[in-house]
Amino acid sequence: MKKISRLICTLLMAGSCIMQAYAQENVTFFLHTIEKGQSLYSIASMYGISQADIVRLNPGTDERIYAGQTLRIPQSTDNTLAPTFHTIVEGETLYSLTRRYHTTAKAICDANPGLSAQNFRAGQVICIPVADKNLATEDKKSAPQQNVQNPAESPCRDMHKVKRRETVFSISRKYGITEEQLIAANPEIKDKEKLDRGSWLCIPYPQKQTEQTPTQEPARIPTDAELFQANTEKARRFKSIKAAIVLPFYDVVQSEAARMIEYYEGFLMAVDSLKRTGTSIDLYTYNSGNESASLSTLLSKPEMKQMDIIFGPLYQSHIQPLADFAQKNDIRLVIPFTSKDNTVFRNPNVYQINTPQSYLYSEVYDHFLRQFAGANVIFIEASQGTRDKAEFIKGLKEELRRKGITTSSLKEDATTESLKSVLAAGRENVFIPTSGTNVTLINLLPKLTMLVREVPEQSIHLFGYPEWQTYTKDHLDAFFELDTYFYSSFYTNNLLPAAVHFTKSYQKWYGKDMDERYPKFGMLGFDTGYFFLKGLSNYGSEFEKDIQQLDLIPIQTGFKFQRVNNWGGFINRKVFFVHFTKNFELLKLDFD
C-alpha cells in the first residue's frame, strides 16, 4: 500500500509540474529591461501584477536582479478593460502599432505622455490603451479574419530571440504558423534578406487560413515624428495658476497638525515671493481631516476640477482617491511626504518628492563610486539597529564587488589595532557602519578618532546616513576630524546664506522659530511651492517637457525629477553628499 501511495503522489506531483510548465509556456508576456533603481516591487507596481508573477516567469529574480537584465512580464488578465503593455522591437513604428492594436496614434500618445519621437526605440515598453471598437470594426470590414485574438490583449503569444542562421521559414515552422503570419506580426522584417541575430520577434497566435483582403492603407504612411507632432497639444501659458493644498490641519493629532501648519507657512512665503515677481496665483486650502476621513465631499467642490496643481495629501489612505481625481481631471498632484506609495508608477500626473528607497540607493551608489573610485571600503558590523540599513549595505556591497573595489568587515567592538590592520596605504580608506543610530556613532567615533590620530599619514573617511543630521551638534568635532560624508535628499545648515535669510524671514513672518527636526517642514513647504509654481509660471503646459531646465537653488530639498516609465509619473532622484572636511569646512556636494 505504501508503494502504491508513493507512486500516486509521484504521479500527482509530476502531473502538477507538467501543468505548471505548460501554463508557463502558454502565458502571454512581454519583455522589460531593468533600469537603475528599479526593484521587483516597482516593476510589479508598474504593470499591476504581483512580484510572485514575475518570479514565476523569471526564476531566481527573488534573490537578485540587476540593471540591464531582461525580464519576462506576464500580461495582466484580471481586468478585461486593463491596457496592454508592448515592448517595441526593431523596425516597429507608431503607425504599425496603431494598425496592430486597432487604436489611434493619439490614444497611444495620450496613454504614454513620456513617449516621444526621440525615445521611440526598440526595448521601450509602452502602454497600449483598450482598443477602439469602431476602429476594430472598420479593420474587420476591410480585412475579414477568423479566430482573431481579442484586440485588447497582446497579439503575441510569445517573443522569440533570433539565433544564428535562423530564417523566417524556420521560425514560422517552429511555432506552427505561416511565414505570412510571422511577417504580418513583424512588418519590419518584410524586406530583409536575413534576420538580425539577437533581435526579438512577436510570435502571433495561429489563425485559420482564409482569403485575405488587404487592409486599406493611406497614400503615404506618416513618420513617427509626424504622428507625434500631430498629437502634441499646443503649448499654453497660465494667466493665473490655480493651486490647492489638501492637508490635515485640524481634527488630527496635534503634532501632525503642527508639521502641516509649518509646511503651509513656508508655502505661503513661496507664494508671496512669486507674487512679488509678477506671478499670479490663486491658492485654495482644504483640511483633509484624519486618515479615516473621506475626501469625497472635498473633491466634489466645483472649483477643484479647475485646479492646475494640488499639493498633498499626508496620509496613505488619501493618496489613491486624490491621485485618481487628479488624473481624471488632468491636474498635477505633488505628494510631498510619503515615499512608500506605488501610485506614481501608474499615474502620469503624480510627482513624488520623497524618493522610493531602491531609486535613492541607486543614486547613492553611483555618487559613492564616483567620489571614492578605487577606495578601500571597510564595513563596521554594528551590534544593533542594522535592520533599516540591511538593503542599503547589501546593494552597496554588490556594486562594489562588480566594480572590483576591495572591501572588508570588522565588528563594532574591534580594537584600534584591528582597525589599523585593514587600512590600505596610498588609498582612501572609507569606514561605513551598518547602522545609522546614534548609539552606533557613540561606540564607534572614539575608536576611529584615535585611529586617525595614530596614523595621520593615512587617508581615512567615515561614511553614513541622512539621520546623522540630527546628531551633528553632538558629534561635530569628530565629524570634521574623520573627514565625514553622509548622503541625503535634503540638507541645510545655519552657515548657508539662503538658510539664514529664510530662517530670519520665517521668524519675522510668524514670530516663532521652526521646529528642530529634519527635514524642516517650513523649508520643505517653501521649496516645493516655489519650484512647482515657478515652473508652471515659466513653462505653462510644457512644464513636464522643460522641467530639467528649471535651474533653482532650493533652501533644503533638492529636485531632479524623472518619469518612472512612459505611462507613469515622476520621482525625485536628487541626492546630496554632505562633507565635513578636515579643514573645518562644511560642503554640500552636488553631482549633477
N, C-alpha and C positions, 0 to 999 in steps of 0.2 A: 504493500500500500504506500509505504514511504517513497519507494522508487517512482510509483505512478504519480504521486503528488508532486515530487520534484520535477518530473517530466512535464506535467501540466503547467507548473509555474514557469519552467524554462520556455515552453512554447508560448505562454501568455506574454512573457517579457520580450521574447523575440518578435512576436506579433506587434507588441506596442512599439518597439524600436523601429520596425519596418513602417508602421503607420506614421510615426513621427518623422522618419526620413522622407517618406512620400509626401507628407504635408509640407515639409520644409522645401522640397524640390519644386512643389507646385505653388508656393506662395508668391504673390506679386510683390516685387521690391524694386527700389531704385538705389542709386549709389550716392553716398555722401563722403566727401573728402574732409577729414577733420582739420580745422584751423586752430591756431594757437589760442589757448584759453578755454576751448570747448571741453566739456565733460560729458559723461553719459547722461547726466541729469539734464544739462542744457540741450543736448541733441534730441533727447526724448521729448523735452518740452516743445522744441521747435515743431515737431511733427505730430504731436498729440498722441503719442504712444507711451508705453512703459519702458523702463530700462531693461526689463526682462525680455521684452520683444526683440530688442537689439541684440542682447547676448545670445538668444536662441539662434539667430542667423549668423552671429559672429562669435563663436566660442572663444573664450579667453579674454574678451573685452571687459569682463567684470574685474579682471586683475590689472589690466594695463591698456591704455590707448595712447596714441601719440600723434602729433601734428603731421599731416601728410598721409596718414593711414586712410584707406578707403573702406567704408562700411556698407554692408547691405542693410537697407532700411525698409521694413515691410510697409506696404501701403495700408493705412488705417481703413478698416471696413466697418467700424462701429456706427458710422452715420452716412447714409446714402447721399446726404447733402454736403458732406465734407469735401473739400477741394482735393485734387490730385497733386502729387509732387512729381516733378520730372527733372531728370539730370540731362542737361544739354550735352549732346555728342557732337563730334567734329562734323562740320558741314551743315548743321541744322540752322535754320533761320527763324525769325519771329513769324514770318508768313507761313512757313511749313508747319509750325506748331498750331497756328490758327486752323489750318485745314485738318490736321491730325485730330485735334480735340474739339472740333466743331464750336469754336469760340471766335472772338474778335481780338484784334491787336489791342484795342482799348481796354478790354476786360483783363487781358494779361498784364498790361501796364498798370492798371488800377490795383490789381492784386499783388503786384511786385513793385512798390514805389522805389525800392533800392536798385532796380534793374535799369540799365541804360544801354545805348549802342556801344559804349566803351567797355562795359563789363559783361556783355552778352557773349559768352565764350564757353567752350567745352569744359565740363566739370562743374559748372554752376548749377545749383539746384534752384528751381523756380516753382512757384505755386500756380497751378492751373485751376482757375475758378470752375465752379459747376457749369457744365455745358449749356449753351444757349439752345433751347429746344427748337426754336424757329430755324436756327442755322442747321441743326442736325436734320430737321425735316427736309430742308432745301437740298442738303447734300444727298439725302437718301433718294430724293426725286431724280436728281441728276446722275446718281451712281447707285442703283439698287444693289444691295448685297444681302446675303443671308448669314445668320449666326454672327452678326457683328456684336462685339462686346459693348456693354453699357458705356456711352461716351464719358460718363462722369468718373469712370475708373481708368486706370492706366492701360494703354493699348499693348503694353509689353508684358508678356508672361514671364520673361527672363531677360537678362542682359548678358551678352556674350563678348568676352575679350578675345580679339582676333590673334591667333597664333601664327607662327611662321608657316608659309606656304598654304594657308587656308584660303579658300575661294568662296564666292557667293554660292556656287554649286555645292561645295562640300558642307558648308554651314547649313544651307537650307535642307539638305538631305539629313543632316544630323538631328534637326529638330522637327522633321516631318512636315515641312512647309514647302511651297514653291519658291523658285528664285524671284518671281514677280512679287510675291507677298513680302519677301525679305527686303527687296528694293523699295517697295511702297512704304514700308515702315522706316526705311533709312534712305531717303531720297538723295542724301549726299554721296552715296556710293554708285549712283546710277551710271555715271560716265567714267568711272575709274577703271583702269586696266587691271590693277591689283589692289587688294585691301591693305590699309596701313596696319602694320603689326602693332599690337598694343591698344588699338582703338576699340571702343565699345559699340556694339550693335544691339538694337532693340529687336528681340525675338517676338513677333506678334502671335496672337492666338490663331490656331488653324482655322481656315474658312473653307466652306464648300465652294467648289469651282462653279462659277456662273458666268454668263456672258456679261462682261463689264462695259458700262458706258462711261467714257471719260468724263471726269468732273469738269465743270466749266471753269476755266482759268481766265484771269484778267489779261488784257492785251499785253501788259508788261507787269511782271511781278515786282512789287516795291521792295526796296532795300530795307535793311534793319534801321539804318539811320533815318530814312524817310518815314517809316512807321512810328518810330519813337518820337520824331519831331512832330508828326501829325497828331499824336496823342499826348503831347505835353501842354498842360494848361498855361495860358498866358499869365505872365508874372503880374502881380498886383501889389500895391502898397497899402498899408493900413493908415487911414486918416486918423483914427483913434483906436488904440489897442484895447480890447475888452479882455480883462483878466479876472479870474476868480480864485479865491483861496478857500479851500474846504478842509478845515482842521478842527479838532476838538478844543474849544476854548473854555467851555464850562460844562457842568454836569458830568465831570470826569475827575479822576484823581488829581489833587492839587499840584503835585509835582509835574505831571504831564501837561496840565494846563499852563503852568509857568513856562515850560520849554516852548510850547506852541506860541504863547504870547510874545516871548523873546524873539522867536523866529519872525513873527508878524511885525514886530517893532523894527527889526533890521530890514525887512522887506519894504516897509513904508519909507525908510530912509533911501532905499534904492529908487523907489518911485519918485520921491522928491528930487533926487539928483538928476534923474532923467527929465523930469518936467522943467527943470531949470535950463536944460539944453534945448527945449522946444518940443520934446516928445509928448504927445497927447495920450493919456492913459485913463481909462475908466476902470476903477478897481471895485470889485464886489467881494464881500467877505461873508462866509457862512460857517456856522457851527455845525460840525458833523455829528456831535454827540458821542457817546461812548461806543465801544466796539460792537455792541449788540444792537445799536440803533440802526434803523433803516434809512437809506438815502433817497428813497422813492419820492417823498414829499419835496425834498430839496431839488431833485433832478426834474421834477415836473414844473418848476418855475419857468415861465416863458422866456425870461432873459438868459437862462442857462444855455439854450441852444444857440445863442448868438455869440458865445464866448470864442475868442481866438486861442486862449490858453487857460488851463486850470492847474493850480499848484495844490498838491495833496494826493491822497489822504495820509493819515498816520497809521491807521490800523489795517492789518492784513485783510480783514473781513470786508473792508470798504473798497479795496483796490479793484476787484473784478467788476462790480456794478458801475463804478466810476469810469473804468477803462472801456467797458462796453459802450457806455453813453458817449464817451469822447470819440471812439471810433465811428459810431453810427452817425454822429453829427460833425465829423471831420474837425475835431478840436484837439490841439496838442495837450497832453497830460504829463506834467512833471512830477515824478514821485521823489520827494527829497530825502526820505528816511530809509525804508527797508531795502535790503539787498537780497532778500530770500524769496521774493515773489517771482514766478515764471511768466507773468503776463507779457513782459517785454518781448519774449521770444515769438509771439504770435500776433502782436498788436502793433501796427506801424506808427501809431500816434503816441506811443509811450516813450518818455525819456526817464531813465533810471539813474539817479545821481550816485547812489552808493553802488560800487562795482561788485557784481557777483564774485564769489570767492575764487573760482577757477580762473576767471579773466584777470583778477587782481594779482593772483600768484604768478600767472604767465608774464605779466608786465614786470613784476619784481625780479623774476628770474632773468629776463632779458637785460634789465638795468644792472643787476648784480654781475652778470658775465661781462658786461662792458666795463664796469668800474673795477672789477677785480680779475681781469683776464690773466691767467697763469698763476693765480694765488695758491697758497697752501691753506686749505679750509679745515678748521678743527671744530667739530660739534661737541658741545658740552651737554652731556646727558643729565638733565635736571631730575631731581628726586620727586617733584610734584608739579602739577599744572601743565603737563605735557600734552594732554588730550586735545586742547584747542589748536595746537601747532603741529599735530601729527601729519596732517595732509600737506602742510607747507614744507615741512622738513623732508618728507618722502619725495615730493616733487622736486625740491631743490637738489637733493642727493642724486636723483635720476638725471637731471640736467647737467650737473657737474660731471657725472660719470660719462655721459655722452660726449662731453667736451674734453674729456681726458684730464680733468683737473683733480689733483691729489686731494683726498680727504682722509681724516682720521677722527676717532671719537675718544673722549675721556669722560669719566664720571664727574659729577659735580663736586665730589669730595677729593678730587685729585690734588696732590701736593704741588708745590711750586716746581720741584724738580721734575715731576711728571709733565707739567706744562712746558718746561724747557725742552724736554726730550722730543716733543713733536714739532718744534719750530724748524723752519727751513731757512737757512742762511741765504741772503741775497734775493729773497722773495717776500712778497707781502703775506703776512700770516693773519688770517681772519678767524676770530672766535665767534661761534654762533650758539647760544644756549637754546635748548629745545623747549623752553618755557618762557613766556613773556611776563611772568608775575614779578612783583616787587620782591617777594621772598627770595626768588632765584637771584635777582640782582644783588640783594643784601649779602647772600652767601658767596657770590662769585666775584664781585668787584674788588674786595680787598686782596684776593689772590692774584688777580690779573694786574692790579696796580703794583703789587710787589714785583711781579714778573717783569713789567715794563721798566721798573727802576733798576733791576738787577742786570738786564740785558738791553741797555739803551741803544745799542747798535742795531738791534732787530726792528724790522717794520711790523708793528702789531696794531690790529684794529679789533674793535668789538662791533658786532652787527646784530640788530634786533628789530623791534616791533612797534607799531603805532601807539600802543598803550604806554610806551616809555615817556610819551609827552607828559603824562600825568605824574611821573616820578622825577621829572627833570630837576625840580627845585631841590630834592633830597640828594641827588647824585651828580649835580652839575660839574663839580671839580673832577670827579672820576671820569665822567663822560669826556671832558676835554683831554685829560691825561691819556685816556685809552683810545683817542682818535676815533670816537664812536660814530657809527652810522645807524639810522633806522629808517624804514620805509613808511610812507603814509599817503593817503589820498587827500589829506587836509593837514595844514600846518600853519601856525602863525606864532609870533612871539613879540614881546614888548620892545624889541630893538628894531623891528621893521617899520619904516615911516608910515606905510599905509595902515598898519595895525594901530599905531599910536594915534593917528589922525581919526580913525573910525572910533576908537575907544573914547576919545575926548568928545567927539560929536554925539555918541550914544549917551554919555553922561549928561551932556548939555540938553539933549532932547528929552530924556526921561528922568533925570535927576537920580540916577542909580547906576551901579556897575552891572555888567553882565555876570551871570553865574560862572563860577570857576569850574568849568567842565570842558571836555574836548570831545567833539568839536564845540565851539561856542555857537549857540543857536542864533544869536543876533547876527554874527558874521555870515553864517550859513544862509540866513534869510536875505541879507544884502547881496551876497554873491549870486545866489540863484535868481533872485528877482532882477538884478542888473544885467546878468548875462542873457537871459531869455528875452526880456523886454527890449534891451538894446539890440539884440539880434533881429527881432521882429520889426523894430523900427528901421533898421538899416536895410534889411533884405526882403521884408514883406513875405509873400507866399513862397519865395525861393529860399527861405531860411535854411531848410534842410540841405539844399544844394550848396550853399555858401557858408555853412556853419564852421568849417575849418579856417575860414578867413577872418573869423571874429577874434581879433587879437586883443584880448583884455587881460589885465593883471589883477586877478582876484585877491582879496584880503587873506582868505584862508583856504578856500576849496578850489582845487584845480579842475579844469574841464578839458576832456578830449573825447568827444562823442564819436561812436562808431556804430553803424547799423549792424545788428547781430546776424541778419540774413536778408534776403531780398524782400521778404514779406513781413518782417518783424520791426521792432522799434530800435531805440538807441540805448547803449550803455556807456557809462563814463569810464574810460580806461586810463585816466590820469593818475600817475604815481610820482611822488617826490622821494628823493633821498635827503634826509636831514643829516648834516655832517657837523660834528663838534670837533674842530681841528685842534692840534697841539698848540697852535698859536692863539688859542682862545678866541677863534672866530666861529660864528655860527652861520652855516650856509644852508640854503635850500637848493638842492641840485635838481635842475630841470633837464631831462634828457631829450626833449623834443625840439 
